[in-house]
Amino acid sequence: MNPASQGQGNPHLGGPMNQPQMQGQPQMQGQPPMQQRVYEQARFAPTVTQEMRVRARVQAPQQMVSDTPWTGAVRQSQPEDGPGSTANIVRLVIAILAVVGLTVGLLILALLGGLSLGVRLFAVVALSAIPLFGIIAYVLWLDRWKPQPKIVLGLCLLWGAVAAIILTLFFSLLGKVALYFAGVGAGALPDAFGSVVEAPIVEETTKTVLLVAIVLAARRHFEGPLDGLVYGALIGAGFAFTENVLYLAGAWESSDFELWQTFVMRCLFSPLLHTVFCTCAGVTIGFAARKWQWWAIILMWLPGLVLGMILHSIWNGTMTGLSELGVIPQTIGLIVLSFILTTSWVVLGLLLRRSERLHTLNMLGEYANTGWFTHAEVDMLGTWKGRKFGKQWANSFPGGREEMRTMIRTSAELSTTRMRLLAGVGGQKERDIESFQLKKFSSARDRLLTASRSVIR
């Protein structure tokens, strides 16, 4: 292996090889030029310029890896705790307490429902859970490339199912009280006002405010628009689940036919409405979280929030207007509009998932062009096929599969760190995190190499 410079990393990372060397950059004697490669930019990721690369240049490794994947000097020691580990523990405790509190709230709601519905509550919950399980399955599939903490995903789901419902009821009641004291009675406003104006404003605000809290408290787990889609979808799915339970329970009080009609209309023909509405704010926040400062992220909540409100208002207004024409026009309108919204959401998820993979490939290329990775490793870590074969290969060695998982997981984290450094976010703390993650990856690679050599011998 060829020794690398001990100073700063290559200032022309990813640029042409014939560029002059940066002043003060150590000249390596007798070392062949580092092979450079340009990686494809993701469609929905910020453009990385040469100026950004110079400002956030990658630190040079003490030893460059060769063209053979998973090579390097063997270092048996485990990496020490990463920077900010204490703050991460505090965030974890807060998230656990929030999940526990929301779970207790869900149990209380279930108890109240059981007192009024009896054993019928189980049937209503089962029917409402059918679209919920489908949404969760698709969202987890989207999140496979760089999985987010399960506790955050659970928090989003419970927030929509419990907290957003309670807050919506509270602020709706507060609004009615305010109108009463303002001299505006219930009969002074048209019936459609509540569904077309009040409901979209209150519901979308109470649902998506959690997205702002997540990006401010745990920005490293809200790295891009795909994360926003995943979080927003789960919040919306949780909200729709509880709302469906309430609507189905009310319909069952009327008749069995009313129950099944409501189930078909809400759970089968239009199951993704709240998911789509919440996704709007999640995606706009995700775009900002990848590159901008915290105050700009909060501002980017607003366009997504307003778009979600508008779509919600259009939906409620359309259904209210078509109901005056009869059941058949309303059903046709519901199916068509729901199909458009659902298809748009599914396609957006697929596009963002592919963009996330290309973004990871592009960011890891920064390290390959500096000597921390080989280009073969980037191809392995940055593609589904490469990850699959990498796991199969590592599984033939004792403990190899776990080391490969560590490499895959750490490389995904490194792509986030590199983008934050390129965007000028995080400062020295982010550089410390990058150093820790690079050491963690190298240690896992070396342990994997040691295991493979022991088997070969």
Order of alpha helices (4+ residues) and beta strands (2+ residues): alpha-alpha-alpha-alpha-alpha-alpha-alpha-alpha-alpha-alpha-alpha-alpha-alpha-alpha-alpha
